[in-house]
Amino acid sequence: MVVIEDFLAGSLGDKLRQHPAFAVGCEVSRLSLAGLAARCEAEGEGVVARYYLCAGELARWQGFSLPKRRLEWLGGRIAAKDAAMRLRGLAVCEREWRHWQLAADPSGRPRLAGGAAPLPEISISHSGGWATAMAASSHCGIDIQQRLETVVRVKSRFCLAGEAERLAASLGGVAEGARLTLLWAAKEAIRKAAPVAPMPAFAEMELLAVDGQANGLMFFDCCVRRQGKGLSLPVGVVLAGGYAVALVAMPAGMQWGEW
């Protein structure tokens, strides 16, 4: 079997769900792409894909020519279905992987088109050796970014001057590359969660404050601005094993359309 981790197991999940923005209910699954590749090599990637994917998904997967792309796409769908089924409280013995179907909405975002109703919202991300997915009862976004020092060279593309100062003031003991990777992941998670078109640009999002310590779960208090209106949005962020992970869940009662 492919080993899928409950990323929110233990104190991390307890602390996250205590925040009002995440009390709506959410699950996060993380899957090792190296482990998935090993199973595909041992059993045949077609056999593994047919175990987890329904007919429509299988046809899409077969259309990818690059092995890396096939592996990441398959890993993301497995993680997403796992998170959705855990959110619905399904035990392992109750899981029918091919009964759950993921499709794409007009903007290209993944969404569940089949499974046990009510269907949760879904977000998928992969980087380096991991595929991750988030399932929630409201619009959500997840992003995982492998920490690379090259992010420092491109920070002008996504980091405002005030944000760099706030990050340094709050997380001075953390290397600049790690701080910037957290910010990049946070903004990407917001973009994935926002059910608006076009997606928010980096310049429309601003980090206002950091709550928490670098060795655990933190919350980035962000503001998304468009057409003269602003929307405050908390983002849960954590540094985990050389990766930054960011999570967004739409708090109850918050409407993007109120912009």
CORLINGI-V589705 format. One record per pair of residues at least 24 apart in sequence whose C-alpha atoms are under 7 Angstrom apart, sorted by the first residue. I is the first residue (numbers start at 1). J is the second residue. If there is no record, write none. Layout:
i=I j=J
i=I j=J
//
This chain:
i=2 j=35
i=2 j=36
i=3 j=31
i=4 j=29
i=4 j=30
i=4 j=31
i=5 j=29
i=5 j=30
i=5 j=31
i=6 j=30
i=12 j=217
i=20 j=251
i=21 j=249
i=21 j=250
i=21 j=251
i=22 j=249
i=22 j=251
i=24 j=137
i=24 j=252
i=25 j=136
i=25 j=137
i=26 j=87
i=26 j=134
i=26 j=135
i=26 j=136
i=26 j=137
i=27 j=83
i=27 j=86
i=27 j=87
i=27 j=134
i=27 j=135
i=27 j=136
i=28 j=83
i=28 j=133
i=28 j=134
i=28 j=135
i=29 j=79
i=29 j=82
i=29 j=83
i=29 j=132
i=29 j=133
i=29 j=134
i=30 j=79
i=30 j=130
i=30 j=131
i=30 j=132
i=30 j=133
i=31 j=75
i=31 j=79
i=31 j=130
i=31 j=131
i=31 j=132
i=32 j=129
i=32 j=130
i=32 j=131
i=33 j=75
i=33 j=129
i=33 j=130
i=33 j=131
i=34 j=129
i=37 j=71
i=52 j=78
i=52 j=97
i=52 j=98
i=53 j=97
i=53 j=98
i=54 j=98
i=54 j=99
i=54 j=101
i=72 j=126
i=72 j=131
i=75 j=131
i=76 j=124
i=76 j=125
i=76 j=131
i=76 j=132
i=76 j=133
i=79 j=131
i=79 j=132
i=79 j=133
i=80 j=122
i=80 j=124
i=80 j=133
i=80 j=134
i=80 j=135
i=83 j=133
i=83 j=134
i=83 j=135
i=84 j=120
i=84 j=135
i=87 j=135
i=138 j=249
i=138 j=250
i=139 j=193
i=139 j=249
i=139 j=250
i=140 j=193
i=140 j=248
i=140 j=249
i=140 j=250
i=141 j=189
i=141 j=190
i=141 j=192
i=141 j=193
i=141 j=247
i=141 j=248
i=141 j=249
i=142 j=189
i=142 j=246
i=142 j=247
i=142 j=248
i=143 j=185
i=143 j=188
i=143 j=189
i=143 j=245
i=143 j=246
i=143 j=247
i=144 j=185
i=144 j=243
i=144 j=244
i=144 j=245
i=144 j=246
i=145 j=181
i=145 j=185
i=145 j=243
i=145 j=244
i=145 j=245
i=146 j=242
i=146 j=243
i=146 j=244
i=147 j=177
i=147 j=178
i=147 j=181
i=147 j=242
i=147 j=243
i=147 j=244
i=148 j=177
i=149 j=177
i=151 j=177
i=151 j=180
i=151 j=181
i=152 j=177
i=158 j=184
i=158 j=202
i=158 j=203
i=163 j=206
i=163 j=207
i=166 j=209
i=170 j=210
i=171 j=214
i=181 j=244
i=182 j=237
i=182 j=244
i=185 j=244
i=185 j=245
i=185 j=246
i=186 j=235
i=186 j=237
i=186 j=246
i=189 j=246
i=189 j=247
i=189 j=248
i=190 j=248
i=193 j=248
i=229 j=259
i=230 j=259
//
